[in-house]
Amino acid sequence: MSGLLLAVAVAAAAYVPLLQPGDTVPAIPLVTQSARPFSFADLRGSAVVVSFIYTRCPDPRMCPLTSSKFARLQSELRGKPVQLVEITLDPAYDSPRVLRNYGRGFGADPARWTLATGAEGSIDELAARFGVASRWTTPSTLVHTESVIVLDRANRLADSVDGNAWTPEQIRDLALRASGATPSFITRASLWLGAAVQSCSGGRGSITGLEGLALIAVLVAASLTWFIRSTFAERPLP
């Protein structure tokens, strides 16, 4: 019986509740690529896009691809109240210096894009709360689940997308919504067109900002043509 009680106690101690939409992210202490103390509480007032990576990832379709998409997000969300955070799953290797050099390779601006490490227990708790599981298969290869998480300006879980097939445009849309920012007419139209393309393609398609502007221009030109023709069309004589 004592062995069973011990097993139950260990399981209870290891249990970490999964964050649900609307839950606030705990202020677990981390360290940035600039070796400064950091927690999600520091980012209150901004929406936050979060993902988990590790710098030794050998598969270009996994962590490097996620960071490339974050670079695109950094560009597309410039001037918006949105912060980007990537958390390493390999804190023993990914020191602030390693993360800083990794971030430079993707053009990470430390003022807008945080790469965080910390104590192993802190990393494990955050990963578990966000539903990210990982397992070492070799001393340098880590297999882990992929997801991107969006927090609102009050540090609450707003949205999450599992897997690595998400597009920067898709997450840009979710982040803008979570930030409460009022996008311009052009941006709203571009986002609407992007959502329409996603819907018509079963979620497999997306458009870039330039493509969205081109579609808007075509729609505006077509509307003007219809207006001119309907207004000034030659009417038959009585």
Secondary structure, DSSP 8 states (H G I E B T S, - for coil): -HHHHHHHHHHHHH------TT-B-----EE-TTS-EE-GGGGTTSEEEEEEE-TT---TTSHHHHHHHHHHHHHHTTTSSEEEEEEES-TTT--HHHHHHHHHHTT--TTTEEEEB--HHHHHHHHHHTT--EEEEETTEEEE--EEEEE-TTSBEEEEEESS---HHHHHHHHHHHHT----HHHHHHHHHHHHHHHHTTT-----HHHHHHHHHHHHHHHHHHHHHHHH------
